[in-house]
Amino acid sequence: MSVYNQRGVFLQLLTPSIVSPKEVRVSMQFALKEEGYDPENRALTYSLLDSSTREAVSNDGGVTFTMGGVPDVNGNGGIDAQDKVVLVALAKAYSKIINP
């Protein structure tokens, strides 16, 4: 997140389970950043608001992903198939990055 954009998505590639070594899991945390000021330390403070976490899971090494509980990410006011397509594409792209 930057000074210009107060919304952000934090991605984390999780380790596969012992049972399924081809499993790929991508955790996505959606948050809103709020800036403040600490007068005692004379420093800017940051806190995350409205944080929610979703997880995309692949059992075929990252070829296809499934997700549950998809939020409205395209801002059209409804949670639909297009929101899921965007998040699955994000998970798939992030899972291909070797050294994030």
C-alpha positions as a printed NumPy array, in Angstrom:
array([[  0.   ,   0.   ,   0.   ],
       [  1.159,   3.482,  -0.664],
       [  0.277,   7.046,   0.218],
       [ -1.923,   7.2  ,  -2.876],
       [ -3.831,   3.956,  -2.381],
       [ -5.241,   3.032,   1.009],
       [ -6.443,  -0.443,  -0.05 ],
       [ -4.176,  -3.412,  -0.434],
       [ -3.861,  -7.151,  -0.91 ],
       [ -1.143,  -9.075,   0.888],
       [ -0.249, -12.425,  -0.665],
       [  1.495, -15.351,   0.964],
       [  2.431, -18.694,  -0.553],
       [  1.746, -21.336,   2.095],
       [  3.482, -24.683,   2.439],
       [  1.723, -27.742,   1.022],
       [  0.182, -30.268,   3.373],
       [  1.988, -33.513,   4.181],
       [ -0.836, -35.506,   2.608],
       [ -0.736, -33.706,  -0.757],
       [  2.756, -32.603,  -1.87 ],
       [  1.375, -31.134,  -5.154],
       [ -0.914, -28.818,  -3.188],
       [ -0.417, -25.072,  -3.679],
       [ -2.087, -22.658,  -1.261],
       [ -2.119, -18.891,  -1.622],
       [ -3.394, -16.781,   1.267],
       [ -4.843, -13.369,   0.359],
       [ -5.421, -10.698,   2.985],
       [ -7.525,  -7.71 ,   1.939],
       [ -7.155,  -4.595,   4.073],
       [ -7.73 ,  -0.882,   4.32 ],
       [ -4.846,   1.202,   5.688],
       [ -5.421,   4.037,   8.13 ],
       [ -2.685,   6.506,   8.912],
       [ -2.407,   8.271,  12.239],
       [  0.078,  10.225,  14.296],
       [  1.649,   9.375,  17.651],
       [  2.436,  12.738,  19.299],
       [  4.456,  11.143,  22.114],
       [  6.949,   9.529,  19.709],
       [  6.406,  12.082,  16.94 ],
       [  5.898,   9.365,  14.397],
       [  3.329,   8.305,  11.838],
       [  1.351,   5.203,  12.737],
       [ -0.387,   2.748,  10.453],
       [ -3.166,   0.296,  11.19 ],
       [ -5.084,  -2.141,   9.021],
       [ -8.868,  -1.909,   9.033],
       [-11.55 ,  -4.156,   7.598],
       [ -9.055,  -6.959,   7.144],
       [-10.32 , -10.234,   5.713],
       [ -8.421, -13.311,   4.58 ],
       [ -9.266, -15.762,   1.798],
       [ -7.356, -18.781,   0.56 ],
       [ -7.008, -20.225,  -2.937],
       [ -6.083, -23.909,  -3.081],
       [ -4.751, -26.015,  -5.941],
       [ -4.259, -29.786,  -5.757],
       [ -2.605, -30.094,  -9.172],
       [  0.536, -28.03 ,  -8.687],
       [ -1.028, -24.653,  -9.428],
       [ -2.815, -25.419, -12.696],
       [ -6.34 , -24.898, -11.324],
       [ -7.456, -23.223,  -8.098],
       [-10.599, -23.305,  -6.002],
       [-11.805, -20.584,  -3.652],
       [-14.608, -20.194,  -1.196],
       [-16.083, -16.999,   0.198],
       [-15.017, -14.633,  -2.577],
       [-15.434, -10.894,  -1.781],
       [-16.546,  -8.187,  -4.245],
       [-13.211,  -7.167,  -5.751],
       [-14.287,  -5.343,  -8.9  ],
       [-16.445,  -2.85 ,  -7.018],
       [-19.672,  -3.438,  -8.908],
       [-21.609,  -4.04 ,  -5.69 ],
       [-22.146,  -7.751,  -6.225],
       [-20.172, -10.904,  -5.636],
       [-20.166, -12.789,  -8.907],
       [-18.16 , -15.151, -11.108],
       [-15.985, -12.286, -12.381],
       [-14.703, -11.649,  -8.826],
       [-13.689, -15.3  ,  -8.542],
       [-11.961, -15.247, -11.935],
       [ -9.86 , -12.233, -10.904],
       [ -8.793, -13.756,  -7.572],
       [ -8.005, -17.171,  -9.058],
       [ -5.864, -15.476, -11.738],
       [ -4.051, -13.525,  -9.01 ],
       [ -3.389, -16.711,  -7.014],
       [ -2.192, -18.549, -10.104],
       [  0.197, -15.733, -11.075],
       [  1.541, -15.363,  -7.531],
       [  2.13 , -19.108,  -7.162],
       [  4.489, -18.965, -10.174],
       [  6.793, -16.409,  -8.519],
       [  9.79 , -18.295,  -7.154],
       [ 11.248, -15.608,  -4.862],
       [  8.566, -13.083,  -3.839]])
